[in-house]
Amino acid sequence: MTESAERGHWGSRIGFLLACAGSAIGLGNIWKFPYIAGENGGGIFVLIYLVCIFAVGIPIMVCEFAIGRSTQSSPVQAFDKLSGGSTGWKAVGVLGVLAAFVLLSFYSVVAGWAMHYVYLSFTRFGGATGAGAIGELFGAVFSNPGINLFWHLAFMGMTTAIVWGGVSGGIEKASRIMMPALFLMLFILLAKALTMPGFGKAFVFVFSPDASKLTPAGVLEALGHSFFTLSLGMGAMMTYGSYMADDFDIVRSSVLISVLDTMVALLACLIMYPIIFSYGMNPQAGPGLVFKSMPIVFSQMPFGMAFSVVFFILLTFAALSSAISLLEVVTSYTIDNWGWGRHSATIIPAAVIFLFGVPSALSGSWLPATLPGGKNFFDSMDYLVSNWMMPLGGLFTALFVGFRMDVEVVKKEFASAKGLQPFFTGWFYTVKFVCPIAVTAVFLHMVGLF
Ligand code: PHE
């Protein structure tokens, strides 16, 4: 068997797109985006986020696909091959593997909450109905060490089982059903949200930017989140790109994946904020937002509990299709660089990731609520990966494609986008200058240098 036959390829373009959309669309869209938008002033955050997606995220996604496909390798080896064996560039690949490792450790805890809410839906949220009781319910979940550890373990177990068996058949097939189902569900819930008294206020909150609410920390968060939500800056899209056939159009694919991803994030806001405003809740409720808002509506609508079960199952699956791509980054690194077999390269890193996630799972209970710096362990890990490691990975990816990679190879990759050649120069300059300058400026501002 040739090397590429062993590594495998996507069965079809649609399979590739769904797997990438599966990686991109996850907790970042439905759990994280609404609450960080709420904390950072709503519309102004949404606006900056959209600029980041189009000016930085999409161009870098094209870079990741180009690096992955041209080398047909996992990230560390891809940087190694294309840089002619430079240790510094290999280190960028390793940074990505570390980011995947840390990210999965707390991602799994949140996915665990979604799983617990499937169970809670069967119990009709233990009889809780109003905003107050449902808010307290989340507080009780967050501060219960047993619940957090149990579901963290269960979710890591599911992720491990899929990566253990290889991704293609299972995840490609599951994505074909789950992704359209998720969209359908979101549109049904949007129809419900449209009838709520708070919809108008919610719409204004999301779409009318108030520049006075702009903060430097908000800009960093928007930039970081554009990497987080598109699965960029840590090798996931590079790895998926490495399984891609030569003729897939990497530019249109990047645009399509990003537009779908953004739509889901905005839909999530338009579903959740009407509930929040209709019930006099606070959009700054933090990481519990989705769990504190959605059950209120489910507990009051016809067939609400059935909707609730389906919603939280879909949320779990959205998280699973992202988690798989995270573990796959660590696993493929372990196989390629340490020479381990697939099974040990799956289970051992997964076990270590589980252990590393334990302090995140206990951040609401046994661990102190705040560490130096004012955040708990869970929030600190999120902050580190999302706001620093991923943008840093993205910055280096852009610099690599812009200045280090052979321009002819870059051109050949871009040429898969038939009819879009006139955009090559614009894209290339964006990658060379706009992306690095934007990311660096935000970093420098954060460390107080200007
Ligand atoms: N994009 C995923 C989400 O929004 C998270 C993720 C990041 C997945 C990086 C893979 C790689 O939930």
Boltz pocket constraint, residues with backbone or C-beta under 6 A from the ligand:
constraints:
  - pocket:
      binder: B
      contacts: [[A, 23], [A, 24], [A, 25], [A, 26], [A, 27], [A, 28], [A, 29], [A, 103], [A, 227], [A, 228], [A, 229], [A, 230], [A, 231], [A, 232], [A, 234], [A, 236], [A, 322], [A, 323], [A, 325], [A, 326]]
      max_distance: 6.0
